Each structure stands twice: as C-alpha cells, then as structure tokens.
C-alpha cells in the first residue's frame, strides 16, 4: 500500500511557501517530506513535527534548537537548515535535500566495508562534528542513520535535533537522550555530554563499518546499556581477521570507557584517523573483508531514546517486555521512551503478633538443634566458578577443584569466541548449586562457515531459495549479457561457489540478460517499417508521445533510444520519436552582400551555404543571386546556393 496517498500533507502548501510533494520517511517524532520552495523554486527536505507532539514545549524547543544550532554551522559536511516556522498545528524545519542514502542503507546492503571506504566516510563526519565541537555544540546522537551519502559521493551529518551546548546542563529530569547502541558510558551513568560522547559514538560507527555489525548486542536495550558500561568494545580484527593493528587502535582509543583516555573532540580524533591512514599500505586500505558480514540492524536499539537515570546505574539491568515503547520500525528519527519497571513498595512489613513468635520459638526448641542443622546443610552448597573464555580442559579442572562434576559438553558456533573456548554453562558462573552437581558446558566451534552453493543456471527465485536453505542471504543482484546462460538465470555468485562464508553472509548474484541483440538503425524509416524491423530483432517498440523537428519528413522516425550500434537484451524496449518534419526558417536576403557577410547571415539562420562562381565569378566578391529568395522559408539545415559575380 502506498501510504503517501493517505498523508494529508502531500499536495498541500505549508506557510504559503512550501509545496509538499512526497513523503520520504516517518519517525516517532517527525515526518520528512520532499518539498518545493515555491518562492525560490528549489527542492528541499521538510521535517514536520507530528501535530500531537507540537503541544509539548520540550519537543518544540528541540526543533527550534536544531534550526538555530545548525544555522551557526556553515560547513560542507553538515546538512543545512534554511528555515523554521509553523503553520497551524504544524511545526517544521526546511532543510537541504540530499538525494542519496544513509550509511545505514550502505551497511545493510554491503555489510563490512573496505578500510579505505570506512575512513573515506568517517573523515568528513569527523570534520562536520569538529566544526560543531569548535562552535561549542555536541551532537549527542551520532549513528549511521544520521550520516547521509549523496549520489555525488558527498558525506553529510544530519539530525542535530539533540544538539546541546557544551556548557548546558544535559538533563533536569534524570533522563538521557540518545540511541542505545552508540551511547558513551558517562552518558548512561551520569548523563554528562561533552564532545567525547560524539567521539565514542564515532568509534562505534567505525567498528560497525569495519565489521558489518555492532560491538554490543542484547535481547533488550537495558542489556546493551550494561555492556557499554562494563565491557570494552572488542577490536574489529577479532571479527574480521587481517584488519591492521592501526584500525584496532583507532577503535580502542575512540571507544575507551574512561572519557579522559579518548581524544578530546572530533578534531583530535580526525588527526588520529589521518595518522592511522598514513600508516596503512594501499593493499591494507583496499583489502576486502574475509567474509561478507551483514549489518545487524536492530531497530529497537537504533531509536533515539529517553532513558531514566534509574536504569543507568552500573549493574545488570532488566526490564519487562513492554518497557521499551517507541514508534514502529518505520525509518528515521525514532524517538522512544524507556520506562523502568514498577518499584516495589518499601513499607515496613507488619510485625508478627507475640503469640506467633512464641509458637515459632517453641518449634525451634522442639527441633533442638535446628539452627545447627541449617548451618551444616549450608555447607553442602557451592558456587559455579568462572568458566567463560576458558579452554574446555581448564574449565573442567576448575569444576573439579570446586567439587562439581562435568555434565554434558555441548557445542555451538560463535563468531567472536575462539574454537575450543567455553561460551556458556548451565548453571551460569556464580550460581549456587549443591556439591557434586553436574554443570553443562557449551564450547565454541568457532565461526559457523557455509560453503557457497553452486546456483549457476538456476532461476533467480530458485537461487535465492537455495542460498537461504544453506543459511546464507541473497545479496545484491546485477545483470549482464551471456551467450551461454538463459535470460533470468544465474551466471555466477560473488563470492564464487565453494567459497566458505559465515552463516548469514550476503551473497551477490549475477543474472543473465540473455544473448545481446544488436539494435538496428531505423531513423528515417516510416513507423510501420521501423516497428517490423525491431520486432524481427526480438525487441519491443514504444512510440514517444512528443514529436520533434528533424531533417526527416513528417511521420518518419527522427530518433531512437537505444540508438544504432547499441546492444540490448531480447525483449528490451526501443523508444522511437517521430518527426514533425523539418523546421521552416525564413531565409535572409543576402543579394548584394559580400561573400563573407552572406555566409555569416545564412549559416547564422541555420542553413548550409554552397557557392556558384562560374568563370565570371572566380574573382568576384558580391552575391548576385540566391537559390531561395530572401523572405521565403526553407527547411532549417537545408542548403542555400549563392551566385557570385
């Protein structure tokens, strides 16, 4: 269903100036439209706050703050804001329109990027943030969704809606604004924001570009927050073997959990990035990842969130299933609220009646050594020792030393844990169990790899189904001519059949367009003849509605696309444009003019010129006659003969 048709703003003119043409994206806080500034006749993006939020002063303040902040940032890598205003219940920003895609689109389509591509994107992002930091602002919501890549290759940073002055108090309500996957530890714990939180987010984005996945994942946003506080971002080379140490160092420096260890702002990080690039060889910069990692895109974690301070203490976090409420996973600029679970009552429990206490005491006396028995029994329990990241043999030794038995040993694939290393246990480490109870170990088999199947010769649909059945994902489809493979069937895959890849990797498919057909030249033919010749060649014919003047007679084919000498696939369409006949142009009167002046006048009117001198005009320089009288009309481009005496 085309939801644009149901959008009441499409087709309307906001503020008497901005004609809304199409909806680009919708989020939890605003909808972005492509619009035309009718006053300046330019296309722009119109970000319109949802009317239900326009009554909330804090949301309106964010909108106005974004406009004012970005207006101060005159930088080629920052999306410009042209105007801000209101029209009835609509509050809007008029912004620069960037035709292209987001970095998130690129990661979703391609997965891990080559180091050169990752740095080519990161550097202009840091340049834009550096301008903001030096102007006294912090972005606070850096993520791939806010990095725009134009069709012309320009990189721009968007959505400064969370921007805040460096010296401004971040929150008075105990909440943190940002996107869970990219929040710095100090944002989560104290709510403090300075340029180093943008540095941290850029380090996470760099990791994601190099590996195709995020460094911290979890079943809930709370788990991701906990990992940001308590776990370092792993080196990208752990997931993509062969990445240079310099890239690991950049990620580690930018994502240090202690803010003082990070570069103090984006300008300083940009300098580190350029130093790191200079240390890499051309081969290292252009090295392809050894596996086609697909970006792990969890919409819930990528929403801009309001996170209560109660959930940001440095301890394991847990929330009920509906604790994270946000807008549907529908695009950009999601704004959500993260609610903490109900806090249990702290009322002092009612004191039991004295009679009840007396009965309890009597029972204990009857039992005699009840307390002693409990003490002895408690000695029959122990805790499961730390086992994670241990080899299987060391884990077994630790269990035996703790007086526990080794139960089943299970195996599971892991992209991040070395083969033969423990990735889990049941019960978990730290759990309290009886002596000599058995503990089940789960040991890593290393990355799960799949052989790319041979799908050559299969239809595209069957090839995609086979890839999915083998645990792989169908990737980008390109088409090319082939004399050997039927049209619509797969020619080859990238990587090639038999190559080992991680399960879930995207496999590109090259599909045949069939044998190429030489497009015949039908210009100058009448329509019926041209149609027959093209149909005989296996091509379809479309006639353009508009006609053009040409050297050919009215009704003849004046132009065709694709043209003569081109190659097309069987069944492709050739568009024919018919002639309105030659354009008739008034002929200048050049009798009595010099030869040079006659040439200039006739050629300037669009005619070709031929000279007739005869024996008497060999040395003459004056036009005595012309083949078409001055003032008459002739087809533009035709030849006018001048007689010289």
Secondary structure, 3 states (H helix, E strand, C coil): CCHHHHCCCCCCEECCCEEEEEEEEECCCEEEEEEEECCCCEEEEEEEECCCCCCCHHHHHHHHHHHHHHHCCCCCCECCEEEEEEECCEEEEEEECCCEEEHHHHHHHHCCCCHHHHHHHHHHHHHHHHHHHHCCEECCCCCHHHEEEECCCCEEECCCCCCEECCCCCCCCCEEEEEHHHCCHHHHHCCCCCHHHHHHHHHHHHHHHHHCCCCCCCCCHHHHHHHHHHCCCCCHHHCCCCCCHHHHHHHHHHCCCCHHHCCCCHHHHHHHHHHHHHCCCHHHHCCCCCCCCCCCCCHHHHCEEEEEHHHHCCCCCCCCCCCEECCCCCCCCCEEEECCCCCCCCCCCCCCCHHHHHHHHHHHHHHCCHHHHHHHHHCCEEECCCCCCCEHHHHHHHHHHCCCEEEEEEEECCCCCCCCEEEEEECCCCCEEECCCEEEEEEECCCCEEECCCCCCCEHHHHHHHHHHCCCEEEEEEEECCCCCCCCEEEEEECCCCCEEECCCEEEEEEECCCEEECCCCCCCEHHHHHHHHHHCCCEEEECCCCECCCCCCCEEEEEECCCCCEEECCCEEEEEEECCCCEEECCCCCCCEHHHHHHHHHHCCCEEEEECCCCCCCCCEEEEECCCCCCEEECCCEEEEEEC
